[in-house]
Amino acid sequence: MNATNGLQQADSSPAEVPATPDHGSSPAIHRVAILGTGKMGSALAARLSEAGFELTLWNRTPSRAEALGLGPVAESPAAAARGADLVISSLTGPDAVRAVYLGRDGALSSGAGRRLGVGTRFVEMSTAGADIVPDLGAQVRAAGGTLIDAPIVGAPPLVRSGDAAILVGGADPDVEKARPVLTAFGTVRHVGPLGSAARLKLVANSMLADVILAAAELQVAGEDAGLNPDDVFWILERLVPALEARRAGYLEDRHAPMFALRDLRKDLDFALALFARSRAATPLTRASSELVTAAATATPDLDITAVLLPYRQAARSRGIVTPTAAAAR
């Protein structure tokens, strides 16, 4: 919520390519390794399996990868990458990315000092900040491989249905070679050289925070004003159609995580650090970051719609019990 997890709809522009899974344009890609099988990595694996790719999986907790039943589970990132035509990583943050690529038995090392990756295509799909990708790119090139960054905008269900947006940064030839795999997930937009997609994903998740908080504030404010909760959400969703994916959070106070608050908090920290370098004025996003941080401190593992909870608590403290709050009791 890696993510922007159900709040973005891909628009149509010349730089975008609709999702049309097709191996024919790059027949060399048959074997794909996926490093990290959390919520997003699992969705990536399921989609590629349905598209007919041969998978090898790795996860820090092997049982989670084994439970997917989508291919052999390697004992290390190095073992997973060995023999793969393309290696995808979907990990929790920069420390995990460095460990999985550069650590002992990492994807770029056999564990015995011999470098892997010669001729291998790597696709880094984590939301791990703007700094990790250039450094990783240099390490991959030194190992003889190629790297593109390709964070996903959309929740795991959108990946599973092939309706996500994939932001891609990298050299044109490297992007085109990976495109037959990436188009299985949705619409591919090549946004510039290596690292550009990681930066744009931080813009996207900052927008996500601003929107999700505005919707939470106005949902409760409308209910407090005596309006029917369904009518309030209807107008909010009318203005931001992708809110529909999070209806349960706003109307039923059910916050099962598609994109956990702790992860949005992490991404906002990365984003504000990036924006500070150019001295960009971001007062709204800074305010959103403070509210997300407070919510994540209280309920880190709930979905980002849990930013609504402090507003409901404030309403109850004023003696206002909205229909939604009453139904949730």
C-alpha positions in Angstrom: 0.0 0.0 0.0 2.9 -1.5 -1.2 0.4 0.2 -2.3 -1.0 2.7 -3.6 -3.4 0.0 -3.0 -6.7 0.6 -4.6 -6.8 4.4 -4.7 -5.3 5.0 -8.1 -6.9 4.5 -11.4 -4.6 4.4 -14.4 -5.3 7.1 -17.0 -4.7 6.8 -20.7 -1.6 8.5 -22.2 0.9 7.7 -24.9 3.5 6.5 -22.4 1.2 3.8 -21.1 0.7 0.3 -22.5 -2.5 -1.6 -21.6 -2.3 -4.9 -19.9 -1.9 -7.6 -22.5 0.0 -10.5 -21.1 2.0 -12.0 -24.0 5.2 -14.0 -23.9 5.7 -13.8 -27.6 7.4 -10.4 -27.7 10.2 -11.7 -25.4 10.3 -15.5 -25.6 13.5 -15.6 -23.6 11.6 -15.0 -20.4 10.2 -18.2 -19.1 11.6 -18.6 -15.6 10.9 -15.9 -13.0 12.2 -15.8 -9.4 10.2 -13.9 -6.9 12.0 -12.7 -3.7 9.5 -11.9 -1.0 6.0 -13.5 -0.8 4.2 -11.1 1.5 0.8 -9.8 0.4 2.1 -8.1 -2.7 4.7 -10.7 -3.6 2.1 -13.4 -3.3 -0.2 -11.5 -5.6 2.6 -11.1 -8.1 3.4 -14.8 -8.0 -0.2 -15.8 -8.4 -0.7 -13.5 -11.4 2.5 -14.8 -13.1 1.6 -18.4 -12.5 -1.8 -17.8 -14.1 0.0 -16.2 -17.1 2.1 -19.4 -17.6 5.5 -18.4 -16.2 7.6 -20.9 -14.4 8.3 -19.6 -10.9 10.8 -20.1 -8.2 10.0 -18.4 -4.9 12.0 -17.3 -1.9 10.7 -15.8 1.4 12.4 -15.2 4.7 9.8 -17.4 6.3 9.8 -20.3 3.8 6.5 -21.8 5.0 4.6 -18.7 3.6 6.1 -19.2 0.2 5.4 -23.0 0.4 1.8 -22.4 1.3 1.2 -20.7 -2.1 1.9 -23.9 -4.0 3.0 -22.0 -7.1 6.5 -23.4 -7.5 9.7 -24.6 -5.8 10.8 -22.6 -2.8 14.5 -21.8 -2.8 16.6 -21.9 0.4 18.2 -18.5 -0.3 17.9 -15.5 -2.7 21.0 -16.7 -4.5 19.4 -20.1 -5.1 16.2 -18.5 -6.3 18.0 -16.2 -8.8 20.2 -19.0 -10.1 18.8 -20.0 -13.5 16.1 -17.4 -13.6 15.6 -15.3 -16.7 14.2 -12.5 -14.6 14.2 -11.8 -10.8 11.5 -9.8 -9.1 12.0 -8.5 -5.5 9.0 -7.3 -3.4 10.3 -6.5 0.1 9.5 -4.4 3.1 12.2 -1.7 3.0 15.7 -0.7 2.1 17.4 -2.9 4.8 15.6 -5.9 3.5 16.5 -5.0 -0.1 20.1 -4.7 0.7 20.1 -8.0 2.6 18.3 -9.9 -0.1 20.6 -8.7 -2.9 23.9 -8.1 -1.2 24.0 -10.2 2.0 25.2 -13.7 2.5 23.5 -15.9 0.0 22.0 -12.8 -1.5 20.7 -12.6 -5.1 24.0 -11.2 -6.3 26.3 -13.7 -4.5 26.5 -17.5 -4.4 27.5 -17.3 -0.7 31.0 -18.4 -1.7 32.3 -15.2 -3.0 31.3 -15.8 -6.6 29.1 -13.1 -8.1 25.8 -14.1 -9.7 23.6 -12.1 -12.0 25.6 -12.2 -15.3 22.9 -11.5 -18.0 20.1 -11.7 -15.4 17.4 -9.1 -15.4 16.4 -7.8 -12.0 13.2 -5.9 -11.3 13.0 -4.1 -7.9 9.3 -3.6 -7.0 9.5 -2.7 -3.3 8.6 0.7 -1.9 11.9 1.2 -0.3 12.6 4.9 -0.8 14.5 6.9 -3.4 18.1 6.2 -2.3 18.3 2.4 -2.5 17.7 2.0 -6.3 20.8 3.9 -7.7 23.1 2.1 -5.2 21.6 -1.2 -6.0 21.8 -0.5 -9.8 25.6 -0.1 -9.5 25.9 -3.4 -7.7 23.8 -5.2 -10.2 25.8 -3.8 -13.1 29.0 -4.8 -11.4 27.6 -8.3 -11.3 26.8 -8.3 -15.0 23.1 -8.0 -14.7 20.5 -5.2 -15.4 18.1 -3.5 -13.0 14.9 -1.6 -13.4 12.7 -0.2 -10.6 9.0 -1.0 -11.0 6.9 -0.2 -7.9 3.2 -1.0 -8.2 0.3 1.4 -7.7 -2.6 -0.7 -6.6 -3.6 -3.2 -3.9 -2.9 -6.9 -4.3 -6.4 -7.6 -5.6 -5.7 -5.3 -8.5 -2.4 -7.1 -9.2 -4.3 -10.4 -9.2 -6.8 -9.2 -11.7 -4.2 -7.5 -13.9 -5.6 -4.0 -13.3 -2.7 -2.4 -11.3 -0.4 0.4 -12.6 3.3 -0.3 -12.8 5.7 2.6 -12.7 9.0 1.8 -14.3 12.4 3.4 -14.2 15.3 2.2 -16.3 17.0 2.1 -19.6 14.7 1.6 -22.6 16.2 -1.8 -23.6 16.0 -3.1 -20.1 12.4 -2.0 -19.7 11.3 -3.5 -23.0 12.9 -6.9 -22.1 10.9 -7.0 -18.8 7.7 -5.6 -20.3 6.1 -9.1 -21.2 6.3 -9.9 -17.5 5.2 -6.5 -16.1 2.2 -6.2 -18.4 0.7 -9.3 -16.7 0.1 -7.0 -13.7 -1.6 -4.2 -15.5 -0.7 -0.9 -17.2 3.0 -0.2 -17.6 4.2 3.4 -17.6 7.9 4.1 -18.2 8.6 7.3 -16.3 12.3 7.8 -16.8 15.8 6.5 -16.0 16.5 4.2 -13.1 15.2 5.5 -9.8 12.5 7.7 -11.4 9.7 5.2 -10.6 10.8 4.9 -6.9 10.5 8.7 -6.6 7.1 8.8 -8.4 5.8 6.1 -6.1 6.5 8.3 -3.1 4.4 11.1 -4.8 1.7 8.6 -5.3 1.7 7.4 -1.7 1.7 10.9 -0.4 -1.4 11.6 -2.5 -2.9 8.4 -1.0 -2.3 9.7 2.5 -3.8 13.1 1.7 -6.9 11.5 0.1 -7.5 8.8 2.7 -7.3 11.3 5.5 -9.6 13.9 3.8 -12.2 11.1 3.2 -12.0 10.0 6.8 -12.4 13.5 8.1 -15.3 14.3 5.9 -17.1 11.0 6.3 -17.3 11.5 10.1 -18.0 15.3 9.7 -20.9 14.5 7.4 -22.3 11.9 9.7 -21.9 14.4 12.7 -24.0 16.9 10.6 -26.8 14.4 10.6 -26.3 13.0 7.1 -26.8 9.3 6.2 -23.4 7.6 6.2 -24.2 5.9 2.9 -25.0 9.2 1.3 -21.8 10.8 2.7 -19.7 7.9 1.3 -21.6 8.0 -2.0 -20.5 11.6 -2.7 -16.9 11.0 -1.5 -16.7 7.9 -3.7 -18.3 9.9 -6.6 -15.4 12.4 -6.4 -12.7 9.7 -5.7 -14.0 6.5 -7.3 -11.2 4.3 -6.1 -12.5 4.8 -2.5 -15.0 2.1 -3.3 -12.3 -0.5 -2.6 -12.2 0.6 1.0 -16.0 0.9 1.6 -15.8 -1.5 4.6 -13.4 0.7 6.4 -15.4 3.9 6.0 -18.9 2.5 6.5 -18.4 -0.6 8.7 -15.3 0.2 10.6 -13.6 -3.0 9.3 -10.0 -2.4 8.8 -8.4 -5.6 7.6 -5.1 -4.6 6.1 -4.7 -4.3 2.4 -2.0 -1.6 3.1 -1.1 -1.4 6.8 -0.7 2.0 8.5 2.9 1.2 9.5 3.8 0.9 5.8 2.2 4.1 4.8 4.0 5.8 7.7 7.3 4.5 6.4 6.6 5.7 2.9 5.7 9.2 4.1 9.0 9.4 5.9 10.7 8.5 2.7 8.6 11.0 0.7 9.2 13.9 3.0 12.9 13.3 3.1 12.9 13.3 -0.8 10.8 16.5 -1.0 13.0 18.2 1.6 16.0 17.9 -0.7 14.4 20.2 -3.2 12.9 22.4 -0.5 9.4 21.7 -2.0 6.5 23.2 0.0 4.5 20.2 1.3 2.5 21.5 4.3 -0.5 19.3 3.5 1.6 16.1 3.2 3.4 17.0 6.4 0.1 17.4 8.2 -1.0 14.1 6.8 2.2 12.4 7.9 1.6 13.6 11.5 -1.9 12.2 11.5 -0.8 8.9 9.9 2.0 8.6 12.4 -0.4 9.1 15.3 -2.8 6.4 13.9 0.1 4.0 13.1 1.4 4.3 16.7 -2.0 3.3 18.0 -2.9 0.6 15.4 0.1 -0.1 13.2 -1.2 -3.3 11.6 -4.7 -2.1 10.6 -5.5 -0.9 7.1 -4.9 2.8 6.3 -8.7 3.4 6.6 -8.1 3.2 10.4 -7.1 6.8 10.2 -10.9 7.2 10.6 -10.8 5.9 14.2 -9.5 9.1 15.9 -12.3 11.1 14.2 -14.9 8.6 15.5 -13.4 8.7 19.0 -13.6 12.5 18.9 -17.2 12.4 17.9 -18.1 10.0 20.7 -16.2 12.2 23.2 -18.6 15.0 22.2 -21.6 12.8 22.8 -22.2 12.2 19.1 -23.0 8.6 18.1 -23.3 8.3 14.4 -25.2 5.4 12.7 -21.9 3.9 11.6 -20.4 4.0 15.0 -23.5 2.6 16.6 -23.6 -0.3 14.2 -19.9 -1.1 14.9 -20.6 -1.5 18.6 
